């Protein structure tokens, strides 16, 4: 249900007051379930349906011998918004215009809900729920217990937010324009810093409409220069100076039998604002009745006291904590243009290129103890390096005896290791996951009633890690296993290392494929050479690509031909999205634009569409 009331009153000429109040009530119910025949429940049960005898030791040992799982989520939400503002709009003579607005807004969101999890759900037997089967464990602290099989969570949350905002615009002869904006938001977040209750966002901007000047030639339809500066502060909304705990869904710990609490957030008494200052310069133009038009922008963003997550020990009760630890510079150029080389009654052709270049650098980094995994995944901040810089193991070839991969700064045993090294010196820098250049272009060609459109996108200057070649301990695969076809070229016997760089399978069943390394951060560590191979430099490829995002062809029948058919318009179109991509041949089907394709992400798919539009 939605309801809204708004009022407007003119106080004096040029000054008006506006008020608005809206109220919304909504209710949702969501059910998720898996029956006892599903693969998910089989994993919990430990065997397939009917695979063990009723009452057998295997059935009694199962956590869920019969039935499935039901998750039921009921939520109700009540929201209201109240806003009051004053608007001022007045012209002084024919040259001066002032527009201003100040306002205050209050919002409230109340959530009330009940989440229930039930083991022993039978959707095919009257939607019944059968509770604990083995009374020996009912209510106990054993992992079979009902303590974590039948849980209910009551949600009761109230979020209140108030905002103050204002804008000011001054224009002189519509040539010189000054704009200023200010907004501050505050909320009722528990434990919030007193001096952080208001989040300021402000900006100022100037614009010079040069096309309004008398000395500008007539072929210039629009020409303007603009510049702006603004500041925004940011701090995570879910942190504060106090330790906050919460009651988990399972109130009693099933191992100790004691009541338990969980850490909701750690105290952050010294956390500072993350501040971002933004500068922007821009140029807009339109020439020859719009035949040539475009916009160019240069931006510079400097962030100080950047917030990031720092891994900490398990004794803290959380895996990561927030820290202020670096400055970030982000600057670049964006350019968009439109050209119309041909424009006649029957023929028109337009081209619209878009291009951008972005550079980011980390500076004033607070010294952190990063792990090898942080560098391999691109989560380590290093002075002078891009934000998403990734490192890799330096591949040095295959062992001629075992066929296992070898890497620089590693050894087969601890005794063979040298002195400790810094983590980033053990690895090699591979590049940035973010492209240096990106953009695209579109073109439209119309001839009489036919119209052809195409859209393209490109980027270059980044690197992509290829999908994993190996998984697990890489014993000889089963005949039914799905494998990468490149494994047909894997090492099989001594001498193959001269023709392939793909390691052989572990045929012995022994864990003799691990390699050791010695870092100043974590000391001596070991890792599977197969995992190292997945994260090695030979699994890095340039991410440059040119992709056709869309091709379409349409035809509109002339009205004279269809006027006698009793219809007003008739057209059809053929459309295909993502028909092809030009990129490195090393991708071999992996999408260069989507990180994790083939593992955690789906590639961009092709679609073909035929449309027929009739208007009566």
C-alpha positions as CSV (number, residue, x, y, z in Angstrom):
1,X,0.0,0.0,0.0
2,X,1.3,3.4,-0.9
3,X,-0.1,6.9,0.0
4,X,1.4,10.3,-0.7
5,X,0.3,13.9,0.0
6,X,2.1,16.9,-1.3
7,X,1.4,20.6,-0.8
8,X,2.8,23.8,-2.4
9,X,2.3,27.4,-1.3
10,X,3.5,30.6,-2.8
11,X,4.8,32.9,0.0
12,X,5.9,35.9,-2.0
13,X,6.8,36.3,-5.7
14,X,9.7,34.0,-6.4
15,X,9.5,32.2,-3.1
16,X,7.5,29.0,-2.6
17,X,7.2,26.3,0.1
18,X,6.7,22.6,-0.6
19,X,5.8,19.8,1.7
20,X,5.5,16.1,1.0
21,X,4.6,13.1,3.1
22,X,4.5,9.5,1.9
23,X,3.7,6.2,3.6
24,X,4.4,2.7,2.4
25,X,3.5,-0.7,3.8
26,X,4.6,-4.0,2.2
27,X,4.6,-7.6,3.2
28,X,6.6,-10.4,1.6
29,X,6.8,-14.2,2.1
30,X,9.6,-16.2,0.7
31,X,10.0,-20.0,0.9
32,X,13.0,-22.1,-0.1
33,X,13.0,-25.8,0.3
34,X,14.9,-29.0,-0.8
35,X,13.2,-32.4,-0.6
36,X,14.9,-35.6,0.5
37,X,15.5,-36.6,-3.2
38,X,17.6,-33.6,-4.0
39,X,21.4,-33.6,-4.3
40,X,21.7,-31.0,-1.6
41,X,20.0,-33.1,1.0
42,X,21.9,-36.2,-0.1
43,X,25.1,-34.3,0.8
44,X,23.7,-33.6,4.3
45,X,22.3,-37.1,4.8
46,X,25.5,-38.8,3.6
47,X,23.9,-41.3,1.2
48,X,21.3,-41.6,-1.5
49,X,17.6,-42.3,-0.6
50,X,17.2,-46.0,0.1
51,X,20.9,-46.8,0.2
52,X,20.9,-47.9,3.8
53,X,18.5,-50.0,5.9
54,X,15.9,-48.4,8.2
55,X,17.3,-48.4,11.8
56,X,20.8,-49.3,10.7
57,X,23.9,-47.7,12.2
58,X,24.3,-45.6,9.1
59,X,20.8,-44.2,9.3
60,X,21.2,-43.4,13.0
61,X,24.5,-41.7,12.3
62,X,22.9,-39.5,9.6
63,X,22.2,-35.9,10.5
64,X,19.0,-35.9,8.4
65,X,17.9,-39.5,7.6
66,X,14.5,-38.6,6.3
67,X,12.9,-35.5,4.9
68,X,14.3,-32.2,3.5
69,X,14.8,-28.7,4.7
70,X,12.4,-25.7,4.7
71,X,13.4,-22.1,4.9
72,X,10.5,-19.7,5.5
73,X,11.0,-15.9,5.6
74,X,8.1,-13.5,6.5
75,X,8.9,-9.8,6.4
76,X,6.9,-6.7,6.9
77,X,8.1,-3.2,6.1
78,X,6.7,0.2,7.0
79,X,8.3,3.2,5.5
80,X,7.5,6.9,5.7
81,X,9.2,10.0,4.3
82,X,8.6,13.6,5.2
83,X,10.2,16.5,3.3
84,X,9.9,20.3,3.5
85,X,11.8,22.7,1.3
86,X,11.8,26.4,0.3
87,X,12.3,27.2,-3.4
88,X,13.5,30.6,-4.6
89,X,13.5,31.5,-8.3
90,X,13.7,35.1,-9.4
91,X,15.1,37.1,-12.4
92,X,16.5,40.6,-11.9
93,X,16.1,42.4,-15.2
94,X,17.0,40.4,-18.3
95,X,20.6,39.5,-17.2
96,X,20.5,38.1,-13.7
97,X,18.8,34.9,-12.5
98,X,19.0,33.4,-9.0
99,X,17.7,30.0,-8.0
100,X,18.1,28.6,-4.5
101,X,16.6,25.8,-2.5
102,X,17.0,24.6,1.1
103,X,15.2,21.7,2.6
104,X,15.0,19.1,5.4
105,X,14.0,15.5,5.0
106,X,13.3,12.7,7.5
107,X,12.9,9.0,6.6
108,X,12.1,6.0,8.7
109,X,12.2,2.3,7.8
110,X,10.8,-0.3,10.1
111,X,11.4,-4.0,9.4
112,X,9.6,-6.8,11.3
113,X,10.1,-10.4,10.3
114,X,10.4,-14.0,11.2
115,X,12.9,-16.4,9.6
116,X,12.4,-20.2,10.3
117,X,14.6,-23.2,9.4
118,X,13.1,-26.6,9.7
119,X,14.7,-30.0,9.2
120,X,12.4,-32.9,8.3
121,X,10.2,-31.2,5.7
122,X,8.1,-33.4,3.4
123,X,6.6,-31.3,0.6
124,X,5.2,-34.5,-1.1
125,X,3.5,-35.7,2.1
126,X,1.1,-32.9,2.8
127,X,3.8,-30.3,3.5
128,X,4.4,-31.8,6.9
129,X,7.3,-31.3,9.2
130,X,8.5,-34.2,11.2
131,X,10.9,-33.3,14.0
132,X,13.8,-35.3,15.6
133,X,13.9,-38.9,14.7
134,X,16.5,-40.1,17.2
135,X,15.4,-39.2,20.7
136,X,18.9,-40.0,22.0
137,X,20.2,-36.8,20.6
138,X,17.1,-34.5,20.9
139,X,18.0,-31.3,22.7
140,X,21.6,-32.4,23.3
141,X,24.7,-30.6,22.3
142,X,25.8,-33.2,19.8
143,X,25.8,-32.3,16.1
144,X,22.7,-34.4,15.6
145,X,20.8,-32.2,18.0
146,X,17.8,-30.1,17.2
147,X,19.5,-27.0,18.5
148,X,20.6,-26.0,15.0
149,X,18.0,-28.0,13.0
150,X,14.9,-26.0,14.1
151,X,15.8,-22.3,14.4
152,X,13.8,-19.2,14.3
153,X,15.1,-15.6,14.1
154,X,12.9,-12.6,14.8
155,X,14.0,-9.5,12.9
156,X,13.0,-6.1,14.4
157,X,15.0,-3.2,12.9
158,X,14.3,0.5,12.9
159,X,16.4,2.9,10.7
160,X,15.8,6.6,11.0
161,X,17.6,9.1,8.7
162,X,17.5,12.9,8.5
163,X,19.0,15.0,5.8
164,X,19.6,18.7,5.2
165,X,20.3,19.9,1.7
166,X,20.7,23.1,-0.2
167,X,21.5,24.3,-3.7
168,X,22.3,27.7,-5.2
169,X,22.5,28.8,-8.9
170,X,23.4,32.2,-10.2
171,X,23.3,33.0,-14.0
172,X,24.4,36.1,-15.8
173,X,23.0,36.5,-19.3
174,X,22.9,32.7,-19.5
175,X,26.7,32.9,-20.2
176,X,28.3,32.6,-16.7
177,X,26.7,30.2,-14.3
178,X,27.7,29.4,-10.7
179,X,26.3,26.3,-8.9
180,X,26.8,25.2,-5.4
181,X,25.4,22.1,-3.6
182,X,25.5,20.9,0.0
183,X,24.0,17.8,1.7
184,X,24.4,16.3,5.1
185,X,22.9,13.0,6.2
186,X,22.6,11.5,9.7
187,X,21.0,8.4,11.2
188,X,20.3,6.6,14.4
189,X,23.0,3.9,14.0
190,X,23.8,2.5,17.4
191,X,27.2,3.3,18.8
192,X,27.9,5.8,16.0
193,X,30.7,8.4,16.5
194,X,29.3,11.7,17.8
195,X,31.4,13.7,15.4
196,X,30.5,11.4,12.5
197,X,26.7,11.6,12.8
198,X,26.6,14.0,9.8
199,X,28.1,13.0,6.5
200,X,28.9,16.1,4.4
201,X,28.8,16.1,0.7
202,X,29.4,19.5,-1.1
203,X,30.5,20.8,-4.5
204,X,30.8,24.0,-6.4
205,X,30.8,24.4,-10.2
206,X,31.3,27.2,-12.8
207,X,30.2,27.1,-16.5
208,X,30.9,29.6,-19.3
209,X,28.5,29.3,-22.2
210,X,30.9,30.7,-24.8
211,X,28.3,30.2,-27.6
212,X,26.3,33.1,-26.2
213,X,29.2,35.5,-26.8
214,X,28.8,37.8,-29.8
215,X,32.2,37.0,-31.2
216,X,31.5,33.3,-31.6
217,X,31.0,32.3,-35.3
218,X,27.5,31.1,-36.4
219,X,28.6,27.6,-37.2
220,X,29.2,27.0,-33.5
221,X,25.9,25.9,-32.0
222,X,27.2,25.2,-28.6
223,X,30.5,25.8,-26.9
224,X,31.0,25.8,-23.1
225,X,33.7,25.3,-20.5
226,X,32.9,24.0,-17.1
227,X,34.8,23.2,-13.9
228,X,33.9,21.8,-10.5
229,X,35.4,20.9,-7.2
230,X,33.8,18.9,-4.4
231,X,34.5,16.9,-1.3
232,X,32.9,13.8,0.2
233,X,33.5,12.1,3.4
234,X,32.9,8.4,4.1
235,X,33.0,6.0,6.9
236,X,31.6,2.5,7.1
237,X,28.0,2.6,8.4
238,X,28.4,-0.6,10.4
239,X,31.3,0.5,12.7
240,X,31.6,2.7,15.7
241,X,33.7,3.3,18.8
242,X,32.0,0.6,20.9
243,X,32.1,-3.2,20.9
244,X,28.7,-4.5,19.7
245,X,27.6,-8.2,20.1
246,X,24.5,-10.0,19.0
247,X,22.6,-13.1,19.7
248,X,23.1,-15.8,17.0
249,X,20.3,-17.9,15.5
250,X,21.5,-20.8,17.6
251,X,21.5,-19.4,21.1
252,X,23.0,-22.5,22.8
253,X,26.4,-23.6,21.6
254,X,26.0,-27.3,20.6
255,X,29.5,-28.2,21.6
256,X,29.7,-26.6,25.1
257,X,26.0,-26.5,25.9
258,X,26.5,-22.8,27.1
259,X,24.6,-19.7,25.9
260,X,26.6,-17.8,23.4
261,X,27.0,-14.4,21.8
262,X,28.7,-13.4,18.6
263,X,30.7,-10.3,17.8
264,X,28.7,-8.0,15.5
265,X,31.4,-5.4,15.2
266,X,34.7,-4.6,16.9
267,X,35.3,-1.2,18.5
268,X,37.0,1.4,16.3
269,X,37.8,4.4,18.5
270,X,40.6,5.7,16.2
271,X,39.1,5.2,12.8
272,X,39.1,8.4,10.7
273,X,37.0,9.7,7.9
274,X,37.9,8.6,4.4
275,X,37.9,11.8,2.4
276,X,37.8,12.3,-1.3
277,X,38.5,15.6,-3.1
278,X,37.4,15.7,-6.8
279,X,38.4,18.2,-9.5
280,X,36.8,18.2,-12.9
281,X,37.3,20.3,-16.1
282,X,35.1,19.8,-19.1
283,X,34.4,21.1,-22.6
284,X,31.2,20.7,-24.6
285,X,30.7,21.6,-28.2
286,X,28.3,21.3,-31.1
287,X,29.2,22.5,-34.6
288,X,27.5,22.8,-38.0
289,X,23.9,22.2,-36.8
290,X,25.0,19.2,-34.7
291,X,27.1,17.5,-37.5
292,X,30.0,17.4,-35.0
293,X,29.4,17.4,-31.3
294,X,31.1,16.0,-28.2
295,X,32.3,16.4,-24.7
296,X,35.7,16.1,-23.1
297,X,36.4,15.7,-19.4
298,X,39.5,15.6,-17.2
299,X,39.1,14.5,-13.6
300,X,41.4,14.1,-10.6
301,X,40.3,12.4,-7.4
302,X,42.5,12.3,-4.4
303,X,41.4,10.1,-1.5
304,X,43.1,10.3,1.9
305,X,42.9,7.9,4.8
306,X,41.5,5.2,2.5
307,X,39.7,2.5,4.4
308,X,40.6,-1.1,3.8
309,X,40.2,-4.5,5.5
310,X,43.2,-5.9,7.3
311,X,43.3,-9.7,8.1
312,X,43.8,-10.4,11.8
313,X,44.2,-13.4,14.0
314,X,41.3,-15.6,15.0
315,X,41.5,-14.4,18.6
316,X,39.8,-11.2,17.5
317,X,36.6,-13.1,16.7
318,X,36.6,-11.7,13.1
319,X,38.7,-12.4,10.0
320,X,39.2,-8.7,9.0
321,X,39.2,-5.3,10.6
322,X,39.0,-1.8,9.1
323,X,42.0,0.4,9.0
324,X,43.0,3.8,7.6
325,X,46.1,3.0,5.6
326,X,46.8,4.7,2.3
327,X,46.1,7.6,0.0
328,X,44.7,7.0,-3.5
329,X,45.1,9.1,-6.6
330,X,42.7,8.5,-9.4
331,X,42.8,10.6,-12.6
332,X,41.9,10.3,-16.2
333,X,40.3,11.6,-19.4
334,X,36.9,10.9,-20.9
335,X,36.0,11.8,-24.5
336,X,32.8,11.3,-26.4
337,X,32.0,12.6,-29.9
338,X,29.3,12.3,-32.5
339,X,30.0,12.7,-36.3
340,X,27.3,12.9,-38.9
341,X,29.2,12.8,-42.2
342,X,26.0,12.3,-44.3
343,X,22.5,13.6,-43.7
344,X,20.0,13.7,-46.6
345,X,16.4,12.8,-47.1
346,X,17.1,9.2,-47.9
347,X,20.6,8.6,-46.5
348,X,22.1,9.3,-43.0
349,X,25.2,8.0,-41.4
350,X,26.4,8.8,-37.8
351,X,29.4,7.6,-35.8
352,X,29.7,8.0,-32.0
353,X,33.1,7.1,-30.5
354,X,33.7,7.0,-26.7
355,X,37.2,6.8,-25.2
356,X,38.5,7.0,-21.6
357,X,41.8,6.6,-19.9
358,X,42.1,6.0,-16.2
359,X,45.2,5.8,-13.9
360,X,45.2,5.1,-10.2
361,X,48.2,5.0,-7.8
362,X,48.5,4.1,-4.2
363,X,50.6,6.4,-2.0
364,X,51.6,6.8,1.7
365,X,50.8,3.2,2.4
366,X,50.7,2.2,6.0
367,X,53.0,-0.8,6.4
368,X,51.0,-4.0,6.4
369,X,52.0,-7.6,6.8
370,X,50.5,-9.0,3.6
371,X,50.4,-12.7,2.8
372,X,51.2,-14.5,-0.4
373,X,47.5,-14.9,-1.0
374,X,46.9,-11.2,-0.7
375,X,49.4,-10.5,-3.5
376,X,48.1,-13.3,-5.7
377,X,44.5,-12.1,-5.5
378,X,45.3,-8.4,-5.9
379,X,44.4,-7.3,-2.4
380,X,47.8,-5.9,-1.4
381,X,48.5,-2.1,-1.5
382,X,52.0,-1.2,-2.6
383,X,53.5,2.2,-3.0
384,X,53.4,3.4,-6.6
385,X,51.5,0.4,-7.8
386,X,47.8,0.3,-9.1
387,X,45.0,-0.5,-6.7
388,X,44.3,-3.9,-8.2
389,X,47.9,-5.0,-8.9
390,X,48.3,-8.8,-9.0
391,X,51.4,-10.9,-8.6
392,X,52.2,-14.4,-9.7
393,X,54.6,-17.3,-9.1
394,X,57.6,-17.2,-11.5
395,X,57.3,-20.5,-13.5
396,X,60.7,-22.0,-14.2
397,X,59.8,-25.2,-16.1
398,X,58.8,-28.8,-15.4
399,X,60.7,-31.3,-13.3
400,X,62.2,-33.8,-15.8
401,X,61.7,-36.7,-13.4
402,X,58.2,-36.1,-11.9
403,X,56.7,-33.6,-14.4
404,X,55.7,-31.3,-11.6
405,X,55.9,-27.6,-12.0
406,X,58.8,-25.7,-10.5
407,X,59.0,-22.0,-9.5
408,X,61.6,-19.4,-8.6
409,X,62.3,-18.9,-4.9
410,X,60.8,-22.3,-3.9
411,X,62.3,-25.7,-3.0
412,X,61.2,-29.3,-2.6
413,X,62.2,-29.4,1.1
414,X,62.6,-27.0,4.0
415,X,66.3,-27.8,4.2
416,X,66.9,-26.6,0.6
417,X,65.4,-23.2,1.3
418,X,67.5,-20.1,1.4
419,X,67.2,-17.0,3.5
420,X,63.8,-15.3,4.2
421,X,62.6,-13.0,1.5
422,X,59.9,-10.3,1.4
423,X,56.6,-11.7,0.0
424,X,56.5,-9.4,-3.0
425,X,60.1,-10.4,-3.9
426,X,59.3,-14.1,-4.0
427,X,56.6,-13.4,-6.6
428,X,56.7,-11.4,-9.8
429,X,54.5,-8.4,-10.7
430,X,52.0,-9.3,-13.5
431,X,50.1,-6.1,-14.0
432,X,46.8,-4.5,-13.1
433,X,43.3,-6.0,-13.3
434,X,42.0,-2.6,-14.3
435,X,42.3,-1.5,-17.9
436,X,44.4,1.6,-18.7
437,X,42.1,2.5,-21.7
438,X,38.5,1.6,-22.3
439,X,35.8,2.9,-24.6
440,X,33.6,2.0,-27.5
441,X,31.8,3.3,-30.6
442,X,28.5,3.0,-32.3
443,X,27.4,3.7,-35.8
444,X,24.0,4.1,-37.5
445,X,23.4,3.9,-41.2
446,X,19.9,4.7,-42.6
447,X,18.9,4.3,-46.2
448,X,15.3,5.1,-46.9
449,X,13.3,2.7,-44.7
450,X,16.2,0.5,-43.7
451,X,18.3,1.2,-40.6
452,X,21.5,-0.6,-39.5
453,X,23.0,-0.1,-36.0
454,X,26.1,-1.5,-34.4
455,X,27.7,-1.1,-31.0
456,X,31.3,-1.9,-30.1
457,X,33.4,-1.9,-26.9
458,X,37.1,-2.2,-26.3
459,X,39.7,-2.1,-23.5
460,X,43.4,-2.6,-23.2
461,X,46.2,-2.3,-20.7
462,X,45.1,-4.8,-18.1
463,X,45.9,-8.5,-17.5
464,X,43.6,-11.4,-16.8
465,X,44.4,-14.7,-14.9
466,X,43.2,-17.7,-16.9
467,X,40.8,-20.2,-15.4
468,X,42.3,-22.8,-13.2
469,X,44.0,-25.7,-15.1
470,X,44.0,-28.0,-12.1
471,X,41.7,-28.7,-9.1
472,X,42.4,-30.7,-5.9
473,X,45.4,-33.0,-5.6
474,X,45.3,-34.0,-9.2
475,X,45.5,-37.8,-9.0
476,X,44.8,-39.6,-12.2
477,X,41.3,-38.5,-13.2
478,X,38.3,-40.9,-13.3
479,X,37.0,-41.8,-16.8
480,X,33.8,-39.8,-16.2
481,X,35.5,-36.6,-15.0
482,X,35.3,-33.4,-17.1
483,X,38.7,-32.0,-17.9
484,X,40.3,-29.1,-19.8
485,X,41.2,-30.4,-23.2
486,X,44.6,-28.8,-22.9
487,X,45.5,-31.5,-20.4
488,X,45.9,-33.9,-23.4
489,X,49.3,-32.0,-23.8
490,X,50.3,-32.5,-20.1
491,X,53.7,-34.0,-19.2
492,X,53.6,-37.9,-19.4
493,X,57.2,-39.0,-19.5
494,X,60.8,-37.7,-19.2
495,X,61.6,-35.5,-22.1
496,X,58.1,-34.1,-22.5
497,X,59.2,-31.0,-20.6
498,X,60.9,-29.8,-23.8
499,X,57.6,-29.7,-25.6
500,X,55.0,-28.7,-23.0
501,X,54.7,-26.5,-19.9
502,X,51.6,-28.3,-18.5
503,X,52.5,-30.4,-15.4
504,X,51.7,-34.1,-15.4
505,X,49.2,-35.8,-13.1
506,X,50.1,-37.1,-9.6
507,X,50.4,-40.8,-10.3
508,X,51.9,-42.0,-7.0
509,X,49.1,-40.8,-4.7
510,X,51.8,-39.3,-2.5
511,X,51.8,-35.6,-1.5
512,X,55.2,-35.2,-3.2
513,X,54.0,-32.3,-5.3
514,X,54.3,-29.6,-2.6
515,X,56.9,-26.8,-2.7
516,X,58.2,-24.7,0.2
517,X,59.0,-21.0,0.4
518,X,60.3,-18.8,3.2
519,X,58.9,-15.3,3.8
520,X,59.6,-12.6,6.4
521,X,55.9,-12.4,7.1
522,X,54.9,-16.0,7.7
523,X,58.1,-17.9,7.8
524,X,58.3,-21.3,6.1
525,X,55.1,-22.3,4.2
526,X,54.2,-24.9,1.7
527,X,51.7,-25.1,-1.2
528,X,50.7,-27.5,-3.9
529,X,52.7,-27.0,-7.1
530,X,49.4,-27.4,-8.9
531,X,47.9,-24.4,-7.1
532,X,51.0,-22.5,-7.7
533,X,50.7,-23.3,-11.4
534,X,47.2,-21.9,-11.5
535,X,48.6,-18.6,-10.0
536,X,51.8,-18.6,-12.1
537,X,52.9,-16.0,-14.6
538,X,52.3,-18.3,-17.6
539,X,48.6,-18.3,-16.6
540,X,48.5,-14.5,-17.1
541,X,47.2,-13.1,-20.4
542,X,46.7,-9.6,-21.7
543,X,43.1,-8.6,-21.3
544,X,42.9,-6.4,-24.5
545,X,39.7,-7.0,-26.5
546,X,37.4,-5.6,-29.1
547,X,33.8,-6.8,-28.7
548,X,30.8,-6.3,-30.9
549,X,28.0,-5.8,-28.4
550,X,25.1,-5.4,-30.7
551,X,24.1,-5.6,-34.4
552,X,20.6,-4.8,-35.6
553,X,18.8,-4.3,-38.9
554,X,15.3,-2.9,-39.1
555,X,12.8,-1.9,-41.8
556,X,9.8,0.4,-41.4
557,X,7.1,0.1,-44.1
558,X,6.1,3.4,-45.7
559,X,2.7,4.7,-44.5
560,X,1.4,4.9,-48.1
561,X,1.9,1.1,-48.5
562,X,0.1,0.1,-45.3
563,X,-2.6,2.8,-45.0
564,X,-5.1,0.6,-46.8
565,X,-4.4,-2.3,-44.4
566,X,-6.1,-0.7,-41.4
567,X,-2.9,-0.2,-39.5
568,X,-0.9,2.9,-38.6
569,X,2.6,1.5,-38.6
570,X,4.4,-1.7,-39.4
571,X,8.1,-2.6,-38.9
572,X,10.4,-5.5,-38.2
573,X,13.9,-5.9,-36.9
574,X,16.6,-8.5,-36.5
575,X,18.9,-8.1,-33.5
576,X,22.0,-10.0,-32.2
577,X,23.9,-9.2,-29.0
578,X,27.6,-10.1,-28.4
579,X,28.0,-11.9,-31.8
580,X,31.8,-12.0,-31.6
581,X,34.9,-10.8,-29.8
582,X,38.5,-10.2,-30.9
583,X,41.0,-11.0,-28.1
584,X,44.1,-13.1,-27.4
585,X,43.9,-16.7,-28.7
586,X,45.1,-17.8,-25.3
587,X,41.7,-17.2,-23.8
588,X,40.4,-20.2,-25.8
589,X,36.7,-19.5,-25.0
590,X,37.2,-17.7,-21.7
591,X,35.5,-14.3,-21.6
592,X,38.2,-11.6,-21.4
593,X,35.7,-9.2,-19.9
594,X,34.4,-11.3,-17.0
595,X,36.7,-12.3,-14.2
596,X,36.3,-15.9,-13.1
597,X,34.6,-17.2,-16.2
598,X,34.3,-21.0,-16.1
599,X,34.8,-21.0,-12.3
600,X,32.6,-18.5,-10.5
601,X,31.1,-16.3,-13.3
602,X,29.0,-17.0,-16.4
603,X,30.3,-15.6,-19.7
604,X,28.4,-12.9,-21.6
605,X,25.9,-14.9,-23.8
606,X,24.7,-14.3,-27.4
607,X,21.1,-13.6,-28.0
608,X,19.2,-13.5,-31.3
609,X,15.9,-11.6,-31.6
610,X,13.3,-11.1,-34.3
611,X,10.7,-8.4,-33.6
612,X,7.5,-7.5,-35.5
613,X,5.8,-4.2,-34.4
614,X,2.3,-3.4,-35.5
615,X,0.4,-0.3,-34.4
616,X,-3.4,-0.1,-35.1
